[in-house]
């Protein structure tokens, strides 16, 4: 979607990466999203985005629980 996007994937039994999927909107935009960090409890993820080019990077979060 943008120059840098966030993806999710899984690790196969042999150690290879599989099921790579772009997280899509609203996580990814036409700006650069980078620096994904998942909390120790695996309930929240944080990332940075350059959505407002005149203010630098902003920090966003989203819940991983359903």
mmCIF file of the N, C-alpha and C atoms, coordinates in Angstrom:
data_MODEL
# 
_entry.id   MODEL 
# 
loop_
_atom_site.group_PDB 
_atom_site.id 
_atom_site.type_symbol 
_atom_site.label_atom_id 
_atom_site.label_alt_id 
_atom_site.label_comp_id 
_atom_site.label_asym_id 
_atom_site.label_entity_id 
_atom_site.label_seq_id 
_atom_site.pdbx_PDB_ins_code 
_atom_site.Cartn_x 
_atom_site.Cartn_y 
_atom_site.Cartn_z 
_atom_site.occupancy 
_atom_site.B_iso_or_equiv 
_atom_site.pdbx_formal_charge 
_atom_site.auth_seq_id 
_atom_site.auth_comp_id 
_atom_site.auth_asym_id 
_atom_site.auth_atom_id 
_atom_site.pdbx_PDB_model_num 
ATOM 1   N N  . UNK A 1 1  ? 0.829   -1.190  0.000  1.00 0.00 ? 1  UNK A N  1 
ATOM 2   C CA . UNK A 1 1  ? 0.000   0.000   0.000  1.00 0.00 ? 1  UNK A CA 1 
ATOM 3   C C  . UNK A 1 1  ? 0.872   1.252   0.000  1.00 0.00 ? 1  UNK A C  1 
ATOM 4   N N  . UNK A 1 2  ? 1.894   1.261   0.844  1.00 0.00 ? 2  UNK A N  1 
ATOM 5   C CA . UNK A 1 2  ? 2.813   2.387   0.908  1.00 0.00 ? 2  UNK A CA 1 
ATOM 6   C C  . UNK A 1 2  ? 4.212   1.916   0.612  1.00 0.00 ? 2  UNK A C  1 
ATOM 7   N N  . UNK A 1 3  ? 5.184   2.727   0.929  1.00 0.00 ? 3  UNK A N  1 
ATOM 8   C CA . UNK A 1 3  ? 6.569   2.329   0.701  1.00 0.00 ? 3  UNK A CA 1 
ATOM 9   C C  . UNK A 1 3  ? 6.995   1.216   1.643  1.00 0.00 ? 3  UNK A C  1 
ATOM 10  N N  . UNK A 1 4  ? 6.530   1.268   2.891  1.00 0.00 ? 4  UNK A N  1 
ATOM 11  C CA . UNK A 1 4  ? 6.771   0.221   3.882  1.00 0.00 ? 4  UNK A CA 1 
ATOM 12  C C  . UNK A 1 4  ? 5.433   -0.175  4.471  1.00 0.00 ? 4  UNK A C  1 
ATOM 13  N N  . UNK A 1 5  ? 5.148   -1.464  4.542  1.00 0.00 ? 5  UNK A N  1 
ATOM 14  C CA . UNK A 1 5  ? 3.907   -1.970  5.111  1.00 0.00 ? 5  UNK A CA 1 
ATOM 15  C C  . UNK A 1 5  ? 4.225   -3.013  6.174  1.00 0.00 ? 5  UNK A C  1 
ATOM 16  N N  . UNK A 1 6  ? 3.223   -3.297  7.012  1.00 0.00 ? 6  UNK A N  1 
ATOM 17  C CA . UNK A 1 6  ? 3.345   -4.331  8.028  1.00 0.00 ? 6  UNK A CA 1 
ATOM 18  C C  . UNK A 1 6  ? 2.643   -5.590  7.549  1.00 0.00 ? 6  UNK A C  1 
ATOM 19  N N  . UNK A 1 7  ? 3.250   -6.736  7.815  1.00 0.00 ? 7  UNK A N  1 
ATOM 20  C CA . UNK A 1 7  ? 2.742   -8.033  7.386  1.00 0.00 ? 7  UNK A CA 1 
ATOM 21  C C  . UNK A 1 7  ? 2.656   -8.976  8.571  1.00 0.00 ? 7  UNK A C  1 
ATOM 22  N N  . UNK A 1 8  ? 1.861   -10.037 8.405  1.00 0.00 ? 8  UNK A N  1 
ATOM 23  C CA . UNK A 1 8  ? 1.850   -11.125 9.367  1.00 0.00 ? 8  UNK A CA 1 
ATOM 24  C C  . UNK A 1 8  ? 2.208   -12.403 8.633  1.00 0.00 ? 8  UNK A C  1 
ATOM 25  N N  . UNK A 1 9  ? 2.798   -13.345 9.349  1.00 0.00 ? 9  UNK A N  1 
ATOM 26  C CA . UNK A 1 9  ? 3.162   -14.633 8.753  1.00 0.00 ? 9  UNK A CA 1 
ATOM 27  C C  . UNK A 1 9  ? 3.237   -15.664 9.866  1.00 0.00 ? 9  UNK A C  1 
ATOM 28  N N  . UNK A 1 10 ? 3.486   -16.899 9.483  1.00 0.00 ? 10 UNK A N  1 
ATOM 29  C CA . UNK A 1 10 ? 3.699   -17.953 10.464 1.00 0.00 ? 10 UNK A CA 1 
ATOM 30  C C  . UNK A 1 10 ? 4.982   -18.686 10.103 1.00 0.00 ? 10 UNK A C  1 
ATOM 31  N N  . UNK A 1 11 ? 5.515   -19.404 11.086 1.00 0.00 ? 11 UNK A N  1 
ATOM 32  C CA . UNK A 1 11 ? 6.750   -20.146 10.890 1.00 0.00 ? 11 UNK A CA 1 
ATOM 33  C C  . UNK A 1 11 ? 6.398   -21.627 10.758 1.00 0.00 ? 11 UNK A C  1 
ATOM 34  N N  . UNK A 1 12 ? 6.844   -22.245 9.682  1.00 0.00 ? 12 UNK A N  1 
ATOM 35  C CA . UNK A 1 12 ? 6.597   -23.665 9.449  1.00 0.00 ? 12 UNK A CA 1 
ATOM 36  C C  . UNK A 1 12 ? 7.458   -24.508 10.384 1.00 0.00 ? 12 UNK A C  1 
ATOM 37  N N  . UNK A 1 13 ? 7.132   -25.779 10.514 1.00 0.00 ? 13 UNK A N  1 
ATOM 38  C CA . UNK A 1 13 ? 7.871   -26.693 11.387 1.00 0.00 ? 13 UNK A CA 1 
ATOM 39  C C  . UNK A 1 13 ? 9.356   -26.719 11.045 1.00 0.00 ? 13 UNK A C  1 
ATOM 40  N N  . UNK A 1 14 ? 9.704   -26.599 9.769  1.00 0.00 ? 14 UNK A N  1 
ATOM 41  C CA . UNK A 1 14 ? 11.100  -26.614 9.359  1.00 0.00 ? 14 UNK A CA 1 
ATOM 42  C C  . UNK A 1 14 ? 11.808  -25.288 9.508  1.00 0.00 ? 14 UNK A C  1 
ATOM 43  N N  . UNK A 1 15 ? 11.096  -24.263 9.977  1.00 0.00 ? 15 UNK A N  1 
ATOM 44  C CA . UNK A 1 15 ? 11.704  -22.960 10.202 1.00 0.00 ? 15 UNK A CA 1 
ATOM 45  C C  . UNK A 1 15 ? 11.467  -21.950 9.107  1.00 0.00 ? 15 UNK A C  1 
ATOM 46  N N  . UNK A 1 16 ? 10.852  -22.354 7.996  1.00 0.00 ? 16 UNK A N  1 
ATOM 47  C CA . UNK A 1 16 ? 10.566  -21.423 6.914  1.00 0.00 ? 16 UNK A CA 1 
ATOM 48  C C  . UNK A 1 16 ? 9.368   -20.534 7.216  1.00 0.00 ? 16 UNK A C  1 
ATOM 49  N N  . UNK A 1 17 ? 9.286   -19.433 6.511  1.00 0.00 ? 17 UNK A N  1 
ATOM 50  C CA . UNK A 1 17 ? 8.175   -18.487 6.667  1.00 0.00 ? 17 UNK A CA 1 
ATOM 51  C C  . UNK A 1 17 ? 7.075   -18.863 5.682  1.00 0.00 ? 17 UNK A C  1 
ATOM 52  N N  . UNK A 1 18 ? 5.822   -18.841 6.147  1.00 0.00 ? 18 UNK A N  1 
ATOM 53  C CA . UNK A 1 18 ? 4.694   -19.172 5.275  1.00 0.00 ? 18 UNK A CA 1 
ATOM 54  C C  . UNK A 1 18 ? 3.506   -18.274 5.588  1.00 0.00 ? 18 UNK A C  1 
ATOM 55  N N  . UNK A 1 19 ? 2.513   -18.284 4.725  1.00 0.00 ? 19 UNK A N  1 
ATOM 56  C CA . UNK A 1 19 ? 1.266   -17.529 4.911  1.00 0.00 ? 19 UNK A CA 1 
ATOM 57  C C  . UNK A 1 19 ? 1.507   -16.037 5.130  1.00 0.00 ? 19 UNK A C  1 
ATOM 58  N N  . UNK A 1 20 ? 2.327   -15.430 4.301  1.00 0.00 ? 20 UNK A N  1 
ATOM 59  C CA . UNK A 1 20 ? 2.627   -14.000 4.431  1.00 0.00 ? 20 UNK A CA 1 
ATOM 60  C C  . UNK A 1 20 ? 1.432   -13.200 3.929  1.00 0.00 ? 20 UNK A C  1 
ATOM 61  N N  . UNK A 1 21 ? 0.920   -12.293 4.780  1.00 0.00 ? 21 UNK A N  1 
ATOM 62  C CA . UNK A 1 21 ? -0.240  -11.476 4.426  1.00 0.00 ? 21 UNK A CA 1 
ATOM 63  C C  . UNK A 1 21 ? -0.015  -10.031 4.864  1.00 0.00 ? 21 UNK A C  1 
ATOM 64  N N  . UNK A 1 22 ? -0.330  -9.096  3.971  1.00 0.00 ? 22 UNK A N  1 
ATOM 65  C CA . UNK A 1 22 ? -0.308  -7.680  4.301  1.00 0.00 ? 22 UNK A CA 1 
ATOM 66  C C  . UNK A 1 22 ? -1.438  -7.418  5.291  1.00 0.00 ? 22 UNK A C  1 
ATOM 67  N N  . UNK A 1 23 ? -1.181  -6.661  6.365  1.00 0.00 ? 23 UNK A N  1 
ATOM 68  C CA . UNK A 1 23 ? -2.211  -6.373  7.360  1.00 0.00 ? 23 UNK A CA 1 
ATOM 69  C C  . UNK A 1 23 ? -3.311  -5.454  6.834  1.00 0.00 ? 23 UNK A C  1 
ATOM 70  N N  . UNK A 1 24 ? -3.077  -4.780  5.715  1.00 0.00 ? 24 UNK A N  1 
ATOM 71  C CA . UNK A 1 24 ? -4.121  -3.980  5.080  1.00 0.00 ? 24 UNK A CA 1 
ATOM 72  C C  . UNK A 1 24 ? -4.540  -2.759  5.878  1.00 0.00 ? 24 UNK A C  1 
ATOM 73  N N  . UNK A 1 25 ? -5.549  -2.072  5.355  1.00 0.00 ? 25 UNK A N  1 
ATOM 74  C CA . UNK A 1 25 ? -6.113  -0.882  5.985  1.00 0.00 ? 25 UNK A CA 1 
ATOM 75  C C  . UNK A 1 25 ? -6.994  -1.322  7.145  1.00 0.00 ? 25 UNK A C  1 
ATOM 76  N N  . UNK A 1 26 ? -7.022  -0.684  8.287  1.00 0.00 ? 26 UNK A N  1 
ATOM 77  C CA . UNK A 1 26 ? -6.474  0.629   8.597  1.00 0.00 ? 26 UNK A CA 1 
ATOM 78  C C  . UNK A 1 26 ? -5.059  0.606   9.174  1.00 0.00 ? 26 UNK A C  1 
ATOM 79  N N  . UNK A 1 27 ? -4.437  -0.580  9.320  1.00 0.00 ? 27 UNK A N  1 
ATOM 80  C CA . UNK A 1 27 ? -3.065  -0.619  9.839  1.00 0.00 ? 27 UNK A CA 1 
ATOM 81  C C  . UNK A 1 27 ? -2.116  0.015   8.822  1.00 0.00 ? 27 UNK A C  1 
ATOM 82  N N  . UNK A 1 28 ? -2.125  -0.481  7.594  1.00 0.00 ? 28 UNK A N  1 
ATOM 83  C CA . UNK A 1 28 ? -1.278  0.066   6.527  1.00 0.00 ? 28 UNK A CA 1 
ATOM 84  C C  . UNK A 1 28 ? -2.021  1.148   5.757  1.00 0.00 ? 28 UNK A C  1 
ATOM 85  N N  . UNK A 1 29 ? -1.292  2.181   5.368  1.00 0.00 ? 29 UNK A N  1 
ATOM 86  C CA . UNK A 1 29 ? -1.850  3.274   4.576  1.00 0.00 ? 29 UNK A CA 1 
ATOM 87  C C  . UNK A 1 29 ? -0.907  3.549   3.413  1.00 0.00 ? 29 UNK A C  1 
ATOM 88  N N  . UNK A 1 30 ? -1.126  4.644   2.697  1.00 0.00 ? 30 UNK A N  1 
ATOM 89  C CA . UNK A 1 30 ? -0.213  5.015   1.617  1.00 0.00 ? 30 UNK A CA 1 
ATOM 90  C C  . UNK A 1 30 ? 1.086   5.617   2.156  1.00 0.00 ? 30 UNK A C  1 
ATOM 91  N N  . UNK A 1 31 ? 1.171   5.807   3.481  1.00 0.00 ? 31 UNK A N  1 
ATOM 92  C CA . UNK A 1 31 ? 2.407   6.281   4.129  1.00 0.00 ? 31 UNK A CA 1 
ATOM 93  C C  . UNK A 1 31 ? 3.272   5.075   4.493  1.00 0.00 ? 31 UNK A C  1 
ATOM 94  N N  . UNK A 1 32 ? 4.377   5.327   5.182  1.00 0.00 ? 32 UNK A N  1 
ATOM 95  C CA . UNK A 1 32 ? 5.273   4.263   5.625  1.00 0.00 ? 32 UNK A CA 1 
ATOM 96  C C  . UNK A 1 32 ? 4.918   3.833   7.043  1.00 0.00 ? 32 UNK A C  1 
ATOM 97  N N  . UNK A 1 33 ? 4.604   2.549   7.225  1.00 0.00 ? 33 UNK A N  1 
ATOM 98  C CA . UNK A 1 33 ? 4.385   1.975   8.549  1.00 0.00 ? 33 UNK A CA 1 
ATOM 99  C C  . UNK A 1 33 ? 5.570   1.052   8.848  1.00 0.00 ? 33 UNK A C  1 
ATOM 100 N N  . UNK A 1 34 ? 6.120   1.198   10.053 1.00 0.00 ? 34 UNK A N  1 
ATOM 101 C CA . UNK A 1 34 ? 7.284   0.376   10.401 1.00 0.00 ? 34 UNK A CA 1 
ATOM 102 C C  . UNK A 1 34 ? 7.427   0.233   11.898 1.00 0.00 ? 34 UNK A C  1 
ATOM 103 N N  . UNK A 1 35 ? 8.335   -0.645  12.302 1.00 0.00 ? 35 UNK A N  1 
ATOM 104 C CA . UNK A 1 35 ? 8.674   -0.797  13.707 1.00 0.00 ? 35 UNK A CA 1 
ATOM 105 C C  . UNK A 1 35 ? 7.610   -1.476  14.549 1.00 0.00 ? 35 UNK A C  1 
ATOM 106 N N  . UNK A 1 36 ? 7.053   -2.586  14.098 1.00 0.00 ? 36 UNK A N  1 
ATOM 107 C CA . UNK A 1 36 ? 6.024   -3.290  14.870 1.00 0.00 ? 36 UNK A CA 1 
ATOM 108 C C  . UNK A 1 36 ? 6.616   -3.918  16.120 1.00 0.00 ? 36 UNK A C  1 
ATOM 109 N N  . UNK A 1 37 ? 5.962   -3.693  17.265 1.00 0.00 ? 37 UNK A N  1 
ATOM 110 C CA . UNK A 1 37 ? 6.359   -4.275  18.540 1.00 0.00 ? 37 UNK A CA 1 
ATOM 111 C C  . UNK A 1 37 ? 5.126   -4.894  19.177 1.00 0.00 ? 37 UNK A C  1 
ATOM 112 N N  . UNK A 1 38 ? 5.212   -6.153  19.572 1.00 0.00 ? 38 UNK A N  1 
ATOM 113 C CA . UNK A 1 38 ? 4.112   -6.847  20.247 1.00 0.00 ? 38 UNK A CA 1 
ATOM 114 C C  . UNK A 1 38 ? 4.448   -6.932  21.727 1.00 0.00 ? 38 UNK A C  1 
ATOM 115 N N  . UNK A 1 39 ? 3.467   -6.626  22.592 1.00 0.00 ? 39 UNK A N  1 
ATOM 116 C CA . UNK A 1 39 ? 3.699   -6.659  24.033 1.00 0.00 ? 39 UNK A CA 1 
ATOM 117 C C  . UNK A 1 39 ? 3.940   -8.083  24.520 1.00 0.00 ? 39 UNK A C  1 
ATOM 118 N N  . UNK A 1 40 ? 4.521   -8.185  25.691 1.00 0.00 ? 40 UNK A N  1 
ATOM 119 C CA . UNK A 1 40 ? 4.843   -9.466  26.310 1.00 0.00 ? 40 UNK A CA 1 
ATOM 120 C C  . UNK A 1 40 ? 3.610   -10.362 26.462 1.00 0.00 ? 40 UNK A C  1 
ATOM 121 N N  . UNK A 1 41 ? 2.463   -9.775  26.727 1.00 0.00 ? 41 UNK A N  1 
ATOM 122 C CA . UNK A 1 41 ? 1.221   -10.537 26.917 1.00 0.00 ? 41 UNK A CA 1 
ATOM 123 C C  . UNK A 1 41 ? 0.511   -10.837 25.598 1.00 0.00 ? 41 UNK A C  1 
ATOM 124 N N  . UNK A 1 42 ? 1.068   -10.413 24.485 1.00 0.00 ? 42 UNK A N  1 
ATOM 125 C CA . UNK A 1 42 ? 0.503   -10.637 23.141 1.00 0.00 ? 42 UNK A CA 1 
ATOM 126 C C  . UNK A 1 42 ? -0.917  -10.086 22.993 1.00 0.00 ? 42 UNK A C  1 
ATOM 127 N N  . UNK A 1 43 ? -1.206  -8.989  23.696 1.00 0.00 ? 43 UNK A N  1 
ATOM 128 C CA . UNK A 1 43 ? -2.543  -8.428  23.588 1.00 0.00 ? 43 UNK A CA 1 
ATOM 129 C C  . UNK A 1 43 ? -2.593  -7.115  22.818 1.00 0.00 ? 43 UNK A C  1 
ATOM 130 N N  . UNK A 1 44 ? -1.446  -6.454  22.656 1.00 0.00 ? 44 UNK A N  1 
ATOM 131 C CA . UNK A 1 44 ? -1.395  -5.164  21.975 1.00 0.00 ? 44 UNK A CA 1 
ATOM 132 C C  . UNK A 1 44 ? -0.149  -5.098  21.104 1.00 0.00 ? 44 UNK A C  1 
ATOM 133 N N  . UNK A 1 45 ? -0.293  -4.438  19.958 1.00 0.00 ? 45 UNK A N  1 
ATOM 134 C CA . UNK A 1 45 ? 0.859   -4.197  19.077 1.00 0.00 ? 45 UNK A CA 1 
ATOM 135 C C  . UNK A 1 45 ? 0.995   -2.697  18.868 1.00 0.00 ? 45 UNK A C  1 
ATOM 136 N N  . UNK A 1 46 ? 2.227   -2.220  18.818 1.00 0.00 ? 46 UNK A N  1 
ATOM 137 C CA . UNK A 1 46 ? 2.538   -0.816  18.576 1.00 0.00 ? 46 UNK A CA 1 
ATOM 138 C C  . UNK A 1 46 ? 3.372   -0.711  17.308 1.00 0.00 ? 46 UNK A C  1 
ATOM 139 N N  . UNK A 1 47 ? 3.177   0.375   16.560 1.00 0.00 ? 47 UNK A N  1 
ATOM 140 C CA . UNK A 1 47 ? 3.978   0.616   15.367 1.00 0.00 ? 47 UNK A CA 1 
ATOM 141 C C  . UNK A 1 47 ? 4.056   2.108   15.109 1.00 0.00 ? 47 UNK A C  1 
ATOM 142 N N  . UNK A 1 48 ? 5.003   2.499   14.271 1.00 0.00 ? 48 UNK A N  1 
ATOM 143 C CA . UNK A 1 48 ? 5.122   3.903   13.894 1.00 0.00 ? 48 UNK A CA 1 
ATOM 144 C C  . UNK A 1 48 ? 4.651   4.087   12.464 1.00 0.00 ? 48 UNK A C  1 
ATOM 145 N N  . UNK A 1 49 ? 4.203   5.299   12.165 1.00 0.00 ? 49 UNK A N  1 
ATOM 146 C CA . UNK A 1 49 ? 3.722   5.622   10.831 1.00 0.00 ? 49 UNK A CA 1 
ATOM 147 C C  . UNK A 1 49 ? 4.038   7.072   10.503 1.00 0.00 ? 49 UNK A C  1 
ATOM 148 N N  . UNK A 1 50 ? 4.323   7.317   9.240  1.00 0.00 ? 50 UNK A N  1 
ATOM 149 C CA . UNK A 1 50 ? 4.603   8.675   8.751  1.00 0.00 ? 50 UNK A CA 1 
ATOM 150 C C  . UNK A 1 50 ? 3.370   9.243   8.051  1.00 0.00 ? 50 UNK A C  1 
ATOM 151 N N  . UNK A 1 51 ? 2.207   9.117   8.644  1.00 0.00 ? 51 UNK A N  1 
ATOM 152 C CA . UNK A 1 51 ? 0.946   9.539   8.014  1.00 0.00 ? 51 UNK A CA 1 
ATOM 153 C C  . UNK A 1 51 ? 0.861   11.046  7.823  1.00 0.00 ? 51 UNK A C  1 
ATOM 154 N N  . UNK A 1 52 ? 1.406   11.813  8.746  1.00 0.00 ? 52 UNK A N  1 
ATOM 155 C CA . UNK A 1 52 ? 1.447   13.272  8.609  1.00 0.00 ? 52 UNK A CA 1 
ATOM 156 C C  . UNK A 1 52 ? 2.898   13.649  8.373  1.00 0.00 ? 52 UNK A C  1 
ATOM 157 N N  . UNK A 1 53 ? 3.244   13.900  7.130  1.00 0.00 ? 53 UNK A N  1 
ATOM 158 C CA . UNK A 1 53 ? 4.652   14.085  6.768  1.00 0.00 ? 53 UNK A CA 1 
ATOM 159 C C  . UNK A 1 53 ? 5.307   15.284  7.459  1.00 0.00 ? 53 UNK A C  1 
ATOM 160 N N  . UNK A 1 54 ? 4.531   16.251  7.880  1.00 0.00 ? 54 UNK A N  1 
ATOM 161 C CA . UNK A 1 54 ? 5.125   17.439  8.499  1.00 0.00 ? 54 UNK A CA 1 
ATOM 162 C C  . UNK A 1 54 ? 5.369   17.275  10.001 1.00 0.00 ? 54 UNK A C  1 
ATOM 163 N N  . UNK A 1 55 ? 4.927   16.158  10.607 1.00 0.00 ? 55 UNK A N  1 
ATOM 164 C CA . UNK A 1 55 ? 5.103   15.972  12.049 1.00 0.00 ? 55 UNK A CA 1 
ATOM 165 C C  . UNK A 1 55 ? 6.051   14.822  12.394 1.00 0.00 ? 55 UNK A C  1 
ATOM 166 N N  . UNK A 1 56 ? 6.601   14.151  11.419 1.00 0.00 ? 56 UNK A N  1 
ATOM 167 C CA . UNK A 1 56 ? 7.478   13.016  11.698 1.00 0.00 ? 56 UNK A CA 1 
ATOM 168 C C  . UNK A 1 56 ? 6.668   11.757  11.956 1.00 0.00 ? 56 UNK A C  1 
ATOM 169 N N  . UNK A 1 57 ? 7.284   10.810  12.624 1.00 0.00 ? 57 UNK A N  1 
ATOM 170 C CA . UNK A 1 57 ? 6.605   9.548   12.901 1.00 0.00 ? 57 UNK A CA 1 
ATOM 171 C C  . UNK A 1 57 ? 5.668   9.677   14.089 1.00 0.00 ? 57 UNK A C  1 
ATOM 172 N N  . UNK A 1 58 ? 4.529   8.983   14.006 1.00 0.00 ? 58 UNK A N  1 
ATOM 173 C CA . UNK A 1 58 ? 3.570   8.904   15.096 1.00 0.00 ? 58 UNK A CA 1 
ATOM 174 C C  . UNK A 1 58 ? 3.518   7.459   15.570 1.00 0.00 ? 58 UNK A C  1 
ATOM 175 N N  . UNK A 1 59 ? 3.160   7.245   16.825 1.00 0.00 ? 59 UNK A N  1 
ATOM 176 C CA . UNK A 1 59 ? 3.021   5.899   17.372 1.00 0.00 ? 59 UNK A CA 1 
ATOM 177 C C  . UNK A 1 59 ? 1.538   5.544   17.432 1.00 0.00 ? 59 UNK A C  1 
ATOM 178 N N  . UNK A 1 60 ? 1.204   4.355   16.908 1.00 0.00 ? 60 UNK A N  1 
ATOM 179 C CA . UNK A 1 60 ? -0.165  3.844   16.922 1.00 0.00 ? 60 UNK A CA 1 
ATOM 180 C C  . UNK A 1 60 ? -0.170  2.484   17.612 1.00 0.00 ? 60 UNK A C  1 
ATOM 181 N N  . UNK A 1 61 ? -1.342  2.045   18.063 1.00 0.00 ? 61 UNK A N  1 
ATOM 182 C CA . UNK A 1 61 ? -1.487  0.744   18.695 1.00 0.00 ? 61 UNK A CA 1 
ATOM 183 C C  . UNK A 1 61 ? -2.772  0.084   18.216 1.00 0.00 ? 61 UNK A C  1 
ATOM 184 N N  . UNK A 1 62 ? -2.786  -1.243  18.255 1.00 0.00 ? 62 UNK A N  1 
ATOM 185 C CA . UNK A 1 62 ? -4.026  -1.973  17.999 1.00 0.00 ? 62 UNK A CA 1 
ATOM 186 C C  . UNK A 1 62 ? -4.064  -3.227  18.863 1.00 0.00 ? 62 UNK A C  1 
ATOM 187 N N  . UNK A 1 63 ? -5.273  -3.694  19.184 1.00 0.00 ? 63 UNK A N  1 
ATOM 188 C CA . UNK A 1 63 ? -5.464  -4.873  20.022 1.00 0.00 ? 63 UNK A CA 1 
ATOM 189 C C  . UNK A 1 63 ? -5.291  -6.126  19.188 1.00 0.00 ? 63 UNK A C  1 
ATOM 190 N N  . UNK A 1 64 ? -4.669  -7.144  19.770 1.00 0.00 ? 64 UNK A N  1 
ATOM 191 C CA . UNK A 1 64 ? -4.489  -8.423  19.100 1.00 0.00 ? 64 UNK A CA 1 
ATOM 192 C C  . UNK A 1 64 ? -5.508  -9.456  19.557 1.00 0.00 ? 64 UNK A C  1 
ATOM 193 N N  . UNK A 1 65 ? -6.274  -9.154  20.594 1.00 0.00 ? 65 UNK A N  1 
ATOM 194 C CA . UNK A 1 65 ? -7.278  -10.085 21.095 1.00 0.00 ? 65 UNK A CA 1 
ATOM 195 C C  . UNK A 1 65 ? -8.603  -9.857  20.392 1.00 0.00 ? 65 UNK A C  1 
ATOM 196 N N  . UNK A 1 66 ? -9.410  -10.886 20.331 1.00 0.00 ? 66 UNK A N  1 
ATOM 197 C CA . UNK A 1 66 ? -10.728 -10.765 19.664 1.00 0.00 ? 66 UNK A CA 1 
ATOM 198 C C  . UNK A 1 66 ? -11.853 -10.829 20.643 1.00 0.00 ? 66 UNK A C  1 
# 
